[in-house]
Amino acid sequence: MNALTFTEAGFEGATRVEIKTDPCHLDLIKQSEYVVIDGIRCKLSNPPIIRGIGEKDILLAYFFTVDKPRLDSGETL
């Protein structure tokens, strides 16, 4: 009942996470198999993007997870 479904649009039930960080972490993020965010295992969904103007660059990385939040985590409504 709670299984993932793969469709043309991607994974149903997957949660997207956006991380903004310093561009010095680019290689680390690209080489990682997964990251743990608030105790939830997440995988990189697209290559990281560096955005910015002048010396104020920022690295944007988008991850997705299929893990369900714990009931006691405060992440459910």
N, C-alpha and C positions, 0 to 999 in steps of 0.2 A: 504494500500500500504506500509506503514512503520511499519507494525506489526512485532513482533518477530516470528521467526520460530524455533521450537525446533527440532533438528535432532540428529542422533547418536553422532555427534561430539560436540553437545552443542547448545548454542544459536547463531543463525546467527545475525549479527548486533551488538553483544556485544563488548565493548571495554575493554581491559585488562589493569589494572594499577598495577604496582609493587611499594611497599613502603618498604624502608629500614629504620629501626629505632632501638632504644635501646631495648634489650631483657626484660627490666623491664616493657614494655608495653604489654607483652604476654597475660596476663589475660584480660586486657582491650579490646584488639582486639578480642580475642576469645568469649567474652561475648557480644560484640556489635551486634546489629541487622543490622546496616549499619553505614557507615562513610560518611562524606561529604568532598570531595576533590575538591578544586577550585570551590565550589558551585554546584558540581554534586554529587548526591547520588550514593554510590557504596556499593555493598555487597561482603562479603568475599567469594572467590571461592574455596579455599582449606585451610586446617589447616596451620597456620603460621609455618615457619621453622626457627630454630636457626642455623646459620652457623658461622664458625670462628675457629681460632687457638689460644690456650692460653687464654689470657685475652681480646682479641679483637673480641668478639662475636658480631653478628649483627642479628637482627630479620628481616626476609623477609616475607611479607604478600602480597598475590595476591588478588586483587579485580576485579570485573567486573561491568560495568554499561551499562544500555540500554538507558540512557538519551541521548538526542542529544545536542551537544554544541550549545550555543546561537550564533547567527550570528555576534554579536558585541564582542565576547569573544577573538577573535584572534586565536581560536583553529581550524578554518576551513581554507582550502586553496582555 
